Amino acid sequence: MRRVCDHAADYGQTFALETGQEPARTLLEFFRDVDRPNLRVNFDPANMILYGSGEPVEALGLLAPHVASVHCKDGDWPPEGTPGALGKERPLGRGSVGIERYIGKLKSIGYKGPLNIEREIPNREQRLRDIRAAVDLLNGLR
């Protein structure tokens, strides 16, 4: 990973990981071990929930110095007692992320980048409706 980051740095680039499959503290240890300033994270709060790896607002606080970009995505936790199961993606504001707290935390850590809406469902029309509703929700929270 150091070689990858060093190569990217030679071209003035950042190498960003996406959150989700590991708890925030594990990812922090990884950042410390790699020790490269251009290693960053795209923070996806729903992935933290979908994979059951941790409460996203708390994780965002821990990873704040490494956040390069964020997703605005929502979801519900995997069913208890089913190892390896994934949670279910939900429209923004209708899952377990707590979008108001999430946006509040982004403000408190000084994040000023774009709020990238991600909605991954096969039904195109529903996906577009959900994205429009997410834009309205985020505009109301700004």
VOLO-839981 format. One record per residue (C-alpha): residue number from 1; residue in one letter; chain; x, y, z. Coordinates in nm, 4 decimals. Example, Ala and Ser with C-alpha at 12.3 -4.5 7.8 and 13.67 -1.06 7.14 Angstrom:
BEGIN
{i 1	aa A	ch A	xx 1.2300	yy -0.4500	zz 0.7800}
{i 2	aa S	ch A	xx 1.3670	yy -0.1060	zz 0.7140}
***
This chain:
BEGIN
{i 1	aa M	ch A	xx 0.0000	yy 0.0000	zz 0.0000}
{i 2	aa R	ch A	xx 0.2906	yy 0.2337	zz 0.0685}
{i 3	aa R	ch A	xx 0.4178	yy 0.1765	zz -0.2859}
{i 4	aa V	ch A	xx 0.0734	yy 0.2467	zz -0.4304}
{i 5	aa C	ch A	xx 0.0435	yy 0.5671	zz -0.2273}
{i 6	aa D	ch A	xx 0.3969	yy 0.6728	zz -0.3182}
{i 7	aa H	ch A	xx 0.3255	yy 0.6143	zz -0.6870}
{i 8	aa A	ch A	xx 0.0027	yy 0.8159	zz -0.6631}
{i 9	aa A	ch A	xx 0.1889	yy 1.0930	zz -0.4784}
{i 10	aa D	ch A	xx 0.4395	yy 1.1164	zz -0.7646}
{i 11	aa Y	ch A	xx 0.1444	yy 1.2346	zz -0.9754}
{i 12	aa G	ch A	xx -0.0126	yy 1.4554	zz -0.7079}
{i 13	aa Q	ch A	xx -0.2938	yy 1.2068	zz -0.6472}
{i 14	aa T	ch A	xx -0.4770	yy 1.0762	zz -0.3448}
{i 15	aa F	ch A	xx -0.5575	yy 0.7084	zz -0.2946}
{i 16	aa A	ch A	xx -0.8935	yy 0.6734	zz -0.1186}
{i 17	aa L	ch A	xx -1.0489	yy 0.3647	zz 0.0359}
{i 18	aa E	ch A	xx -1.4210	yy 0.3274	zz 0.0998}
{i 19	aa T	ch A	xx -1.5532	yy 0.2574	zz 0.4471}
{i 20	aa G	ch A	xx -1.7735	yy -0.0310	zz 0.5347}
{i 21	aa Q	ch A	xx -1.6242	yy -0.3731	zz 0.5702}
{i 22	aa E	ch A	xx -1.4006	yy -0.2988	zz 0.8665}
{i 23	aa P	ch A	xx -1.4614	yy -0.1074	zz 1.1894}
{i 24	aa A	ch A	xx -1.3293	yy 0.2492	zz 1.2030}
{i 25	aa R	ch A	xx -1.0635	yy 0.1603	zz 1.4644}
{i 26	aa T	ch A	xx -0.9221	yy -0.1113	zz 1.2370}
{i 27	aa L	ch A	xx -0.9093	yy 0.1358	zz 0.9498}
{i 28	aa L	ch A	xx -0.7331	yy 0.3881	zz 1.1762}
{i 29	aa E	ch A	xx -0.4653	yy 0.1290	zz 1.2569}
{i 30	aa F	ch A	xx -0.4235	yy 0.0696	zz 0.8840}
{i 31	aa F	ch A	xx -0.3754	yy 0.4431	zz 0.8232}
{i 32	aa R	ch A	xx -0.1148	yy 0.4550	zz 1.1001}
{i 33	aa D	ch A	xx 0.0677	yy 0.1508	zz 0.9615}
{i 34	aa V	ch A	xx 0.0746	yy 0.2813	zz 0.6035}
{i 35	aa D	ch A	xx 0.1711	yy 0.6314	zz 0.7203}
{i 36	aa R	ch A	xx 0.1134	yy 0.8182	zz 0.3936}
{i 37	aa P	ch A	xx -0.0563	yy 1.1606	zz 0.3816}
{i 38	aa N	ch A	xx -0.2249	yy 1.0848	zz 0.0494}
{i 39	aa L	ch A	xx -0.4041	yy 0.7758	zz 0.1839}
{i 40	aa R	ch A	xx -0.7585	yy 0.8904	zz 0.2547}
{i 41	aa V	ch A	xx -1.1111	yy 0.7580	zz 0.2836}
{i 42	aa N	ch A	xx -1.4423	yy 0.8011	zz 0.1089}
{i 43	aa F	ch A	xx -1.6784	yy 0.7802	zz 0.4045}
{i 44	aa D	ch A	xx -1.9974	yy 0.5849	zz 0.3352}
{i 45	aa P	ch A	xx -2.2217	yy 0.5790	zz 0.6440}
{i 46	aa A	ch A	xx -2.4623	yy 0.3191	zz 0.5069}
{i 47	aa N	ch A	xx -2.1815	yy 0.0720	zz 0.4370}
{i 48	aa M	ch A	xx -2.0878	yy 0.0837	zz 0.8055}
{i 49	aa I	ch A	xx -2.4441	yy -0.0249	zz 0.8833}
{i 50	aa L	ch A	xx -2.4963	yy -0.2662	zz 0.5920}
{i 51	aa Y	ch A	xx -2.1832	yy -0.4621	zz 0.6865}
{i 52	aa G	ch A	xx -2.2512	yy -0.4266	zz 1.0593}
{i 53	aa S	ch A	xx -1.9074	yy -0.2736	zz 1.1187}
{i 54	aa G	ch A	xx -2.0013	yy 0.0185	zz 1.3407}
{i 55	aa E	ch A	xx -2.2141	yy 0.3190	zz 1.4190}
{i 56	aa P	ch A	xx -2.1440	yy 0.5639	zz 1.1346}
{i 57	aa V	ch A	xx -2.1555	yy 0.9008	zz 1.3131}
{i 58	aa E	ch A	xx -1.9096	yy 0.7796	zz 1.5758}
{i 59	aa A	ch A	xx -1.6905	yy 0.6261	zz 1.3035}
{i 60	aa L	ch A	xx -1.6933	yy 0.9537	zz 1.1103}
{i 61	aa G	ch A	xx -1.5592	yy 1.1315	zz 1.4171}
{i 62	aa L	ch A	xx -1.2730	yy 0.8838	zz 1.4455}
{i 63	aa L	ch A	xx -1.1854	yy 0.8952	zz 1.0764}
{i 64	aa A	ch A	xx -1.2383	yy 1.2709	zz 1.0301}
{i 65	aa P	ch A	xx -0.8715	yy 1.3589	zz 0.9616}
{i 66	aa H	ch A	xx -0.8636	yy 1.1061	zz 0.6767}
{i 67	aa V	ch A	xx -1.1942	yy 1.1910	zz 0.5035}
{i 68	aa A	ch A	xx -1.1495	yy 1.2965	zz 0.1404}
{i 69	aa S	ch A	xx -1.5108	yy 1.2549	zz 0.0278}
{i 70	aa V	ch A	xx -1.8434	yy 1.1253	zz 0.1536}
{i 71	aa H	ch A	xx -2.1474	yy 0.9383	zz 0.0373}
{i 72	aa C	ch A	xx -2.4979	yy 1.0198	zz 0.1482}
{i 73	aa K	ch A	xx -2.6581	yy 0.6791	zz 0.1573}
{i 74	aa D	ch A	xx -2.8828	yy 0.5055	zz 0.4091}
{i 75	aa G	ch A	xx -2.9549	yy 0.1523	zz 0.5184}
{i 76	aa D	ch A	xx -3.0643	yy -0.0816	zz 0.7940}
{i 77	aa W	ch A	xx -2.8518	yy -0.3197	zz 0.9986}
{i 78	aa P	ch A	xx -2.8173	yy -0.6856	zz 0.9015}
{i 79	aa P	ch A	xx -3.0489	yy -0.9252	zz 1.0835}
{i 80	aa E	ch A	xx -2.9104	yy -1.0331	zz 1.4196}
{i 81	aa G	ch A	xx -2.7879	yy -1.3885	zz 1.4489}
{i 82	aa T	ch A	xx -2.7074	yy -1.4208	zz 1.0778}
{i 83	aa P	ch A	xx -2.3287	yy -1.4073	zz 1.0405}
{i 84	aa G	ch A	xx -2.2190	yy -1.2695	zz 0.7051}
{i 85	aa A	ch A	xx -2.5610	yy -1.1261	zz 0.6229}
{i 86	aa L	ch A	xx -2.5815	yy -0.7760	zz 0.4810}
{i 87	aa G	ch A	xx -2.8236	yy -0.5072	zz 0.5825}
{i 88	aa K	ch A	xx -3.0693	yy -0.3492	zz 0.3404}
{i 89	aa E	ch A	xx -3.0113	yy -0.0224	zz 0.1567}
{i 90	aa R	ch A	xx -3.2890	yy 0.2309	zz 0.2119}
{i 91	aa P	ch A	xx -3.3782	yy 0.5727	zz 0.0694}
{i 92	aa L	ch A	xx -3.1843	yy 0.8544	zz 0.2351}
{i 93	aa G	ch A	xx -3.3471	yy 0.9535	zz 0.5623}
{i 94	aa R	ch A	xx -3.5425	yy 0.6273	zz 0.5957}
{i 95	aa G	ch A	xx -3.2716	yy 0.4007	zz 0.7328}
{i 96	aa S	ch A	xx -3.0591	yy 0.3727	zz 1.0436}
{i 97	aa V	ch A	xx -2.7850	yy 0.6247	zz 0.9559}
{i 98	aa G	ch A	xx -2.9536	yy 0.9195	zz 1.1245}
{i 99	aa I	ch A	xx -2.8967	yy 1.1628	zz 0.8390}
{i 100	aa E	ch A	xx -2.9512	yy 1.4732	zz 1.0539}
{i 101	aa R	ch A	xx -2.6800	yy 1.3589	zz 1.2975}
{i 102	aa Y	ch A	xx -2.4554	yy 1.2597	zz 1.0052}
{i 103	aa I	ch A	xx -2.4826	yy 1.6018	zz 0.8384}
{i 104	aa G	ch A	xx -2.4341	yy 1.7673	zz 1.1778}
{i 105	aa K	ch A	xx -2.1161	yy 1.5647	zz 1.2309}
{i 106	aa L	ch A	xx -1.9866	yy 1.6553	zz 0.8839}
{i 107	aa K	ch A	xx -2.0370	yy 2.0210	zz 0.9753}
{i 108	aa S	ch A	xx -1.8667	yy 1.9788	zz 1.3132}
{i 109	aa I	ch A	xx -1.5550	yy 1.8169	zz 1.1621}
{i 110	aa G	ch A	xx -1.5316	yy 2.0975	zz 0.9051}
{i 111	aa Y	ch A	xx -1.6091	yy 1.8879	zz 0.5977}
{i 112	aa K	ch A	xx -1.6716	yy 2.1214	zz 0.3042}
{i 113	aa G	ch A	xx -1.6670	yy 1.8802	zz 0.0093}
{i 114	aa P	ch A	xx -1.9565	yy 1.7507	zz -0.1993}
{i 115	aa L	ch A	xx -2.2322	yy 1.5333	zz -0.0573}
{i 116	aa N	ch A	xx -2.2384	yy 1.2465	zz -0.3085}
{i 117	aa I	ch A	xx -2.5757	yy 1.0747	zz -0.3165}
{i 118	aa E	ch A	xx -2.5527	yy 0.7026	zz -0.3771}
{i 119	aa R	ch A	xx -2.8590	yy 0.4855	zz -0.4368}
{i 120	aa E	ch A	xx -2.8012	yy 0.1332	zz -0.5655}
{i 121	aa I	ch A	xx -3.1273	yy -0.0313	zz -0.6639}
{i 122	aa P	ch A	xx -3.2154	yy -0.1889	zz -0.9992}
{i 123	aa N	ch A	xx -3.5399	yy 0.0042	zz -1.0587}
{i 124	aa R	ch A	xx -3.4219	yy 0.3153	zz -1.2458}
{i 125	aa E	ch A	xx -3.7407	yy 0.5172	zz -1.1936}
{i 126	aa Q	ch A	xx -3.7467	yy 0.4489	zz -0.8194}
{i 127	aa R	ch A	xx -3.3738	yy 0.5228	zz -0.7959}
{i 128	aa L	ch A	xx -3.4269	yy 0.8627	zz -0.9617}
{i 129	aa R	ch A	xx -3.7233	yy 0.9423	zz -0.7324}
{i 130	aa D	ch A	xx -3.5124	yy 0.8491	zz -0.4306}
{i 131	aa I	ch A	xx -3.2231	yy 1.0659	zz -0.5506}
{i 132	aa R	ch A	xx -3.4559	yy 1.3653	zz -0.6024}
{i 133	aa A	ch A	xx -3.5956	yy 1.3149	zz -0.2523}
{i 134	aa A	ch A	xx -3.2400	yy 1.2900	zz -0.1151}
{i 135	aa V	ch A	xx -3.1467	yy 1.6209	zz -0.2817}
{i 136	aa D	ch A	xx -3.4503	yy 1.7858	zz -0.1211}
{i 137	aa L	ch A	xx -3.3678	yy 1.6348	zz 0.2183}
{i 138	aa L	ch A	xx -3.0032	yy 1.7467	zz 0.2034}
{i 139	aa N	ch A	xx -3.0985	yy 2.0964	zz 0.0873}
{i 140	aa G	ch A	xx -3.3262	yy 2.1207	zz 0.3900}
{i 141	aa L	ch A	xx -3.0435	yy 2.0172	zz 0.6229}
{i 142	aa R	ch A	xx -2.7773	yy 2.2538	zz 0.4855}
***
